[in-house]
Amino acid sequence: MDPSTNPDPSDAGMDQTTGAGKPLAANEILGMRERIDEIDQALIDLWLERSRLSQAVGKTRMASGGTRLVLAREREIVDRFRAALGPDGTQVALLLLRSGRGPL
């Protein structure tokens, strides 16, 4: 890679934490990263809650004599995520489903 298009922050006097060239930009980046960290924590918390609920649904369904999973429901979830997030949505949905029911 050409160093002039992507300089090493240590060589250009840039902020080592943010890669920004000016203090104001560094502060702005730190603020945005703080919000990203808050969102990440909310996503983790929601992921864990969803997983617990999904496991409870599966246990309740099986205890009542039902099946371990309902493929039509899983397809709905994958389709919803794909529609909202594009191709990556499929992968996100599959990971969510696996965390709630375990591997097939």
ZAPA-501199 format. One record per residue (C-alpha): x, y, z; residue number from 1. Coordinates in Angstrom, 2 decimals, padded with zeros to 5 digits. Example, Ala and Ser with C-alpha at 12.3 -4.5 7.8 and 13.67 -1.06 7.14 Angstrom:
residues 2
((012.30,-004.50,007.80),1)
((013.67,-001.06,007.14),2)
This chain:
residues 104
((000.00,000.00,000.00),1)
((001.26,003.49,-000.85),2)
((002.17,005.24,002.47),3)
((001.07,008.61,001.09),4)
((-002.54,007.43,000.82),5)
((-002.67,005.83,004.27),6)
((000.06,007.28,006.47),7)
((001.06,005.70,009.75),8)
((-000.38,007.97,012.51),9)
((002.88,007.79,014.47),10)
((004.77,009.25,011.50),11)
((002.32,012.06,010.77),12)
((001.82,013.53,014.27),13)
((-001.71,012.19,014.42),14)
((-003.54,011.22,017.58),15)
((-002.47,007.65,018.39),16)
((-005.88,006.64,019.77),17)
((-008.15,008.01,017.05),18)
((-005.92,008.49,014.03),19)
((-007.22,012.07,013.75),20)
((-004.93,014.87,012.62),21)
((-006.49,017.61,014.78),22)
((-007.51,017.68,018.46),23)
((-011.08,018.76,017.67),24)
((-011.53,015.79,015.33),25)
((-009.99,013.48,017.94),26)
((-012.54,014.66,020.53),27)
((-015.37,014.19,018.05),28)
((-014.17,010.67,017.24),29)
((-013.90,009.78,020.93),30)
((-017.50,010.95,021.46),31)
((-018.74,008.85,018.55),32)
((-016.80,005.83,019.77),33)
((-018.36,006.22,023.21),34)
((-021.81,006.06,021.62),35)
((-020.74,003.05,019.52),36)
((-019.65,001.29,022.73),37)
((-023.07,002.03,024.29),38)
((-024.83,000.62,021.23),39)
((-022.59,-002.46,021.29),40)
((-023.52,-003.11,024.92),41)
((-027.22,-002.71,024.13),42)
((-026.86,-005.17,021.24),43)
((-025.11,-007.68,023.51),44)
((-027.80,-007.32,026.18),45)
((-030.60,-007.75,023.62),46)
((-028.81,-010.73,022.02),47)
((-028.61,-012.49,025.39),48)
((-032.24,-011.71,026.21),49)
((-033.38,-012.99,022.83),50)
((-031.35,-016.16,023.26),51)
((-032.91,-016.86,026.67),52)
((-036.42,-016.25,025.32),53)
((-035.82,-018.46,022.30),54)
((-034.52,-021.28,024.51),55)
((-037.61,-020.94,026.72),56)
((-039.89,-021.13,023.67),57)
((-038.13,-024.31,022.52),58)
((-038.37,-025.95,025.95),59)
((-042.05,-025.05,026.25),60)
((-042.81,-026.33,022.76),61)
((-041.00,-029.63,023.36),62)
((-042.55,-030.10,026.81),63)
((-045.97,-029.83,025.18),64)
((-045.09,-032.57,022.69),65)
((-044.12,-030.20,019.88),66)
((-041.07,-030.13,017.66),67)
((-037.60,-028.87,018.58),68)
((-037.86,-026.07,016.04),69)
((-040.23,-024.60,013.49),70)
((-038.47,-024.11,010.16),71)
((-041.17,-021.79,008.78),72)
((-040.60,-019.44,011.72),73)
((-036.84,-019.54,011.19),74)
((-037.30,-018.71,007.49),75)
((-039.44,-015.70,008.46),76)
((-036.67,-014.44,010.73),77)
((-033.94,-014.93,008.11),78)
((-036.09,-013.18,005.48),79)
((-036.78,-010.24,007.81),80)
((-033.10,-009.74,008.58),81)
((-032.10,-010.11,004.92),82)
((-034.71,-007.54,003.88),83)
((-033.51,-005.06,006.49),84)
((-029.74,-005.63,006.33),85)
((-029.05,-007.14,002.92),86)
((-026.88,-010.23,002.48),87)
((-025.19,-009.76,005.86),88)
((-028.63,-009.95,007.45),89)
((-028.78,-013.63,006.57),90)
((-025.62,-014.32,008.55),91)
((-026.80,-012.23,011.51),92)
((-030.12,-014.08,011.57),93)
((-028.45,-017.49,011.40),94)
((-026.17,-016.59,014.32),95)
((-029.13,-015.33,016.34),96)
((-031.11,-018.48,015.64),97)
((-028.19,-020.69,016.57),98)
((-027.66,-018.87,019.86),99)
((-031.27,-019.53,020.79),100)
((-031.58,-023.17,019.77),101)
((-028.04,-024.47,019.36),102)
((-026.56,-025.95,016.19),103)
((-028.72,-028.16,014.00),104)
